[in-house]
Amino acid sequence: MKYITTIHIILGFSILYIPINLHAYRWIMSNWTSKTLLIQVELLSSSNPYFVLVKPRQSADFDWTAPNPMAGFCLGKIKWLIPDLAMLKNKSIIHSRHTVAHNERILDFLYKNVKKYPRHTAKLEFLPDEVYNETVQEAQRLLGPLKKAAGWFASVIAESPCRSRDISIVEDDNGKIHFYTLAN
């Protein structure tokens, strides 16, 4: 006679959970500037807008894990702007807690006020990751004849929009905003 143990139940749920989240992406954006930013994420193959206000020295978490229907969509573009006080006090788009009231409403507001509130498209800058590079080099050494294939695959993964990333938003000495992440 077979008995179902707690281990069997946990293992069963784990097997079901892993494939669902295999293609669930998450982008954490840390604002290291001195400015509050309105950040918009566009997903590839999706027309849904996603906005968040990020205060200085705080982070935003764009998280599309299962069962979210957007799980599996890759990162398309990151757009941003520095909202003024009038925008921050507009209750139809921004809650009093400085959170976005409604994504479609704020997108409509920005389209209607494009000259006053132009959005900038962020260029995601990839920084080298030494641990990742060392791991790839070791894998290439071990794979011998498949060395080139391993290198190609690693380069595709390193800057893929179809994976989770931690993104740091930094302001340089000239006031220009940069978006950085590791190439890994």
Long-range contacts (C-beta under 8 A, 24 or more apart in sequence): 17-66, 20-66, 20-67, 20-71, 21-65, 21-66, 21-71, 23-71, 23-72, 23-162, 24-64, 24-65, 24-66, 24-68, 24-71, 24-72, 25-64, 25-71, 25-72, 25-73, 25-74, 25-75, 25-162, 25-163, 25-164, 26-61, 26-62, 26-63, 26-64, 26-65, 26-164, 27-61, 27-62, 27-75, 27-164, 27-165, 27-166, 27-167, 28-59, 28-60, 28-61, 28-62, 28-165, 28-166, 28-167, 29-54, 29-59, 29-60, 29-61, 29-62, 29-78, 29-167, 29-168, 29-169, 29-179, 30-58, 30-59, 30-166, 30-167, 30-168, 30-169, 31-55, 31-56, 31-57, 31-58, 31-59, 31-60, 31-169, 32-56, 32-57, 32-168, 32-169, 32-170, 32-171, 33-169, 33-170, 33-171, 33-177, 34-171, 35-82, 35-171, 35-177, 36-82, 36-83, 36-88, 36-98, 37-80, 37-81, 37-82, 37-83, 37-169, 37-177, 38-80, 38-81, 38-82, 38-83, 38-87, 38-100, 38-106, 39-78, 39-79, 39-80, 39-169, 40-78, 40-79, 40-80, 40-107, 40-119, 41-75, 41-76, 41-77, 41-78, 42-76, 42-77, 42-78, 42-79, 43-70, 43-73, 43-74, 43-75, 43-76, 44-73, 44-74, 44-75, 44-76, 44-161, 45-73, 45-74, 46-70, 46-73, 46-76, 48-103, 49-103, 49-104, 49-106, 49-107, 50-103, 51-100, 51-103, 51-106, 51-107, 52-99, 52-100, 53-83, 53-88, 53-94, 53-98, 53-99, 53-100, 54-169, 55-98, 74-160, 74-161, 74-162, 75-161, 75-162, 75-165, 76-161, 77-121, 77-122, 78-121, 78-122, 78-124, 78-167, 78-179, 79-119, 79-120, 79-121, 79-122, 80-119, 80-120, 80-122, 80-169, 80-177, 81-110, 81-117, 81-118, 81-119, 81-120, 83-117, 87-117, 120-177, 122-177, 122-179, 123-178, 123-179, 124-167, 124-179, 124-180, 124-181, 125-178, 125-179, 125-180, 125-181, 126-158, 126-159, 126-180, 126-181, 126-182, 126-183, 127-180, 127-181, 127-182, 127-183, 128-182, 128-183, 129-158, 129-182, 129-183, 129-184, 131-184, 132-158, 132-182, 132-183, 132-184, 157-184, 158-183, 158-184, 159-183
